[in-house]
Amino acid sequence: MALPLALPAGARNITGGTSEETDMAKAQHAEWTRLLTKYIHAADDGINRVDYGALKGNPADRAALDAYIAGFAGMDLSGSDNAAFAAWANLYNAVTVRYIAQKYPVGSIKEGHIFGGPWKKIVVTAGGRDVSLDDIEHKILRPTFNDPRVHYAINCAAFSCPNLMRKAWEPATLDRDLDGAARAYVNNPRGVTVTDRGLVVSSIYDWFAVDFGGSKQSVIDHLLKYADTGLAAQIRANPKIRSYHYDWSLNDTE
């Protein structure tokens, strides 16, 4: 999650694929769903944690993850539809999980990096070209789909990051799942914490403010869109962003 490129905010304009394409995408991502279901544990605090240690200790599943990622090399990822969005987001997350499992035990994805993190250095072949995690986020997902919910779709292995879902992103359920991910984050203290002096919100809404409309008021509007009734009332009572917060600790089960 390197510093963002400027991106004008706006509504996403993508279309779903045919039922045949949807079935194909589901089959392609089935192995990723299996791994996510096996290694992600949903905690009582609403934060999904990943058992990187168990994955590292399972050669068969590591090989399955490698094979899943390798499958993106020749995949057609040139579109701007739900299938392309889901594929790029799944790839980003799978590569991130593999990176952490390879490095484990670590306390943070940024560990060992004096400046920033590893996002420009982690490179994978996808759609016939080499791309970094930084490329996927800032040169593909954000500008192609122009949807603030991108930030709920990709996971940087940090405690304060939106949850890594226990299933792969799929074209047929993408919009519903993105809205669900947005609600889960906004209504968790990682996203919004209400204090007497105003709101403490995730630094995501600062780093990528342009994606959420470019102003503090537009960020507030975004939060209200996904906030539950109780939280929405609290935000409206004191709609002021006091500060930003982000915890880069690993989203580990340990």
SVG drawing of the C-alpha trace seen along z (x, -y; Angstrom):
<svg xmlns="http://www.w3.org/2000/svg" viewBox="-31 -19 47 51">
<polyline fill="none" stroke="black" stroke-width="0.4" points="0.0,0.0 2.4,-2.7 1.4,-6.3 -1.5,-6.6 -1.6,-8.2 -4.1,-10.9 -7.4,-9.5 -10.6,-11.3 -13.5,-10.0 -16.6,-8.7 -19.0,-5.8 -17.7,-2.6 -19.0,-1.6 -18.5,2.1 -20.6,4.9 -21.0,8.5 -20.0,11.3 -22.2,14.0 -23.3,16.9 -20.7,19.1 -18.0,16.5 -19.2,16.4 -19.1,20.2 -15.6,20.2 -14.4,17.5 -15.9,19.4 -14.0,22.5 -10.8,20.6 -11.0,19.1 -12.3,22.3 -8.9,23.2 -8.3,19.8 -11.7,20.0 -10.6,23.4 -7.4,21.9 -9.1,18.8 -11.8,20.9 -9.1,23.1 -6.7,20.5 -8.8,17.5 -10.4,17.4 -13.2,14.9 -12.6,13.5 -15.2,12.1 -13.9,8.6 -14.9,8.7 -11.4,9.0 -10.5,11.9 -7.1,13.3 -4.9,15.5 -3.0,18.5 0.2,17.9 2.2,20.3 -0.1,23.2 0.0,22.3 3.8,22.2 3.8,25.6 1.7,27.2 3.7,27.9 0.7,29.1 -1.3,26.0 1.7,23.8 2.0,25.6 -1.7,25.1 -1.3,21.4 1.7,21.2 -0.3,23.0 -3.3,20.7 -1.1,17.6 0.7,19.1 -2.6,19.5 -3.0,15.7 0.1,15.6 -1.9,16.4 -5.3,15.2 -7.1,12.4 -7.3,9.6 -7.8,6.8 -11.5,6.1 -13.2,3.7 -16.0,5.9 -16.7,7.8 -14.7,10.7 -11.6,8.6 -12.1,6.7 -12.5,10.0 -9.5,11.5 -7.1,8.6 -8.3,8.4 -8.0,12.1 -4.5,12.1 -3.4,9.2 -4.6,10.9 -3.2,14.3 0.3,12.9 0.2,11.0 -0.7,14.1 2.1,16.0 4.6,13.3 3.8,13.3 3.7,17.1 7.2,17.2 8.6,14.6 6.7,15.8 7.2,15.2 7.1,11.5 5.4,8.8 4.3,6.7 4.4,6.7 6.7,3.7 9.2,5.5 12.7,5.4 11.9,2.4 13.4,-0.9 11.3,-3.0 7.7,-2.1 7.0,1.5 7.5,4.3 4.6,3.5 6.8,2.3 9.2,5.2 6.7,8.1 6.2,8.9 4.0,11.5 3.2,12.4 -0.5,11.8 -2.2,11.3 1.0,11.8 3.0,9.1 4.9,8.6 3.1,6.4 3.9,5.5 1.4,5.3 1.8,1.5 0.8,1.7 -2.2,3.8 -3.5,1.4 -2.6,-2.0 -2.3,-1.4 -5.0,1.2 -7.7,1.5 -8.1,-2.2 -8.0,-3.9 -9.7,-1.1 -12.7,-0.6 -12.9,-4.0 -14.6,-2.6 -13.7,-3.4 -14.7,0.1 -11.4,1.2 -10.0,0.4 -12.2,3.0 -11.4,5.6 -7.6,5.9 -5.8,6.8 -2.3,5.7 -1.9,8.2 -2.2,5.4 -4.4,5.4 -6.1,2.2 -6.7,3.3 -10.3,4.3 -10.9,8.0 -9.6,10.7 -12.8,12.5 -13.1,16.2 -13.9,16.7 -12.7,15.5 -14.2,12.5 -16.5,13.7 -18.2,11.8 -21.7,12.8 -21.7,11.6 -19.1,8.8 -21.2,5.8 -23.0,7.4 -19.8,8.6 -18.1,5.3 -21.0,3.6 -20.8,6.1 -17.0,5.6 -17.5,1.8 -20.2,2.2 -18.0,4.6 -15.1,2.1 -17.0,-1.1 -18.9,0.4 -15.7,1.8 -13.5,-0.4 -10.7,0.0 -12.8,-2.0 -14.6,-4.5 -14.3,-5.2 -16.6,-7.8 -15.1,-10.0 -16.4,-13.1 -14.1,-15.3 -15.0,-13.7 -14.3,-10.7 -11.1,-8.7 -11.1,-7.0 -8.8,-4.7 -5.9,-6.4 -7.2,-4.8 -9.7,-7.7 -6.8,-10.1 -4.3,-8.4 -6.9,-7.7 -9.2,-10.7 -9.5,-11.4 -11.1,-8.0 -13.8,-8.9 -14.6,-12.3 -11.6,-14.4 -12.8,-16.1 -13.6,-15.3 -17.2,-15.9 -17.3,-13.4 -15.5,-10.8 -18.3,-11.4 -20.9,-10.9 -19.2,-7.6 -19.2,-6.5 -22.8,-7.3 -23.7,-5.3 -22.4,-2.1 -22.8,-2.9 -25.4,-1.0 -28.3,-3.0 -26.6,-3.6 -23.3,-4.6 -24.9,-6.8 -26.7,-8.7 -23.4,-9.2 -21.6,-10.4 -24.4,-12.9 -24.3,-14.2 -20.6,-15.2 -19.6,-14.9 -16.0,-15.9 -12.9,-13.9 -10.6,-14.4 -7.7,-12.2 -6.6,-9.1 -5.2,-5.8 -3.6,-2.7 -2.0,0.3 0.4,2.1 0.7,5.1 0.3,8.4 -3.3,9.8 -2.1,13.1 -3.8,15.7 -0.9,15.7"/>
</svg>
